[in-house]
Amino acid sequence: MLGRTIRLYLVDGTPTGPLTAEIINWTGKVLVAPRSQLADTVGREEMGKTGVYFLIGPDPEKPGRDRLYIGEADSVKSRLAHHGRDQAKDFWERTIVV
């Protein structure tokens, strides 16, 4: 297998804030962001596109373990905004969008 180059970009200059990841010669993009910065994150251009997303956070029913929700949408932006108001999905702290 051949090696690949991954380019990481720290959007706000900090490793705990939003970041993007790109594999050179691949048209996709990955965005990782804390929920606390959801308002800024959904404003990004790539968030209005079709994608798969992961909501990750501690599982309140299983201390020490994480809970994961996987979804897909034609507009990730609108789905994440909806999930941000959904109390049934209040567990998540981090978002990954592909």
Buried (B, 14 or more C-beta within 10 A) or exposed (E): EEEEEEEEEEBEEEEEBBBBBBEEEEEEBBBBBBBEBBEEBBEBEBBBBEBEBBBBBBEEEEEEEEBEBEBEBEBBBEBBBEBBEEEEBEBBEBBBBB
